[in-house]
Amino acid sequence: MISKKQLMVETDGLLSLKGLVEVYEEVAAGRMQKVRGAVLQSRQFLEGLLVIFAKIKSAYINDSNKQMTTRVKNNRTAAVFISANSRLYGDIVDRTFNSFVDYTKTNKPDVVVLGKLGLSLMADRLPGVLFNYFDFSDDKVEMESFEIIMRYLLQFEKILVFYGQFKTILSQEPVITSVSGDAISAVNQQNSDSSGKKIVKQYIFEPSLEVISKVFEGEILASVFEQTLHESQLSKYASRMLALDRSIDNIEKRLLEVRSEGVRLKHKSFNKKQLSTFSGVSLWTNG
């Protein structure tokens, strides 16, 4: 049976752990609040840019008079998994990786992994898949690392990014974003009539389709990719807060159990003393 000393040691340990977890939760909350406003404000704007990017790319492909070349055309796809550098981010990284695994097994893209946790996940779930790894901070977007990654990704015609997206504090979901403007199927579907016949829309581009395409395929592509990195950070901070909050609940439940065990032990000790007293009284009486 557990002793009084063991109960005291476990109680002290649980209280210390609770204090540590609360500190981590406060840090995660502070970091989440720091990036939340900027990420949510820019999300809608950049989503709109992606739609425009898709329309521009569609117009470029359908332009019978085009003589220029776009960024790259090699039919290669890069699937980018944004992971983390530690395991204290709840389940959002694992759920995102599940989507990444499904796509990778089906489509066989070139695989790119960001973050140390991605290394162990790849070794466990996709041991035979070759991939390019880039170290990346969980806390901020370091421009030197970002530029190295972008130089590599610009070799691919299609770039898909797998990351967690913040919905609410209680909900983060894995999403896939094409940062290379390849949502053409959706654009073509929107540009069809009720019978399915394609409606060709004509646009006027100023200064020219070529110049605009180059801007979108360079600067805008980089901006959208950077947004996915910030989105991933926000979702991980929120997921960490939830995980730590659940940990605090579990610690408090265990504290109640330990205190209950302490009360039972105290009662048992008291009963034992009472029995000893009664036994002594009986001996004196019988004597």
PyMOL commands that set and color helices and strands:
alter all, ss='L'
color gray80, all
select helices_A, chain A and resi 4-62+92-107+116-125+143-153+184-190+209-286
alter helices_A, ss='H'
color red, helices_A
select strands_A, chain A and resi 77-82+110-114+131-134+158-168+171-178
alter strands_A, ss='S'
color yellow, strands_A
deselect
rebuild
show_as cartoon
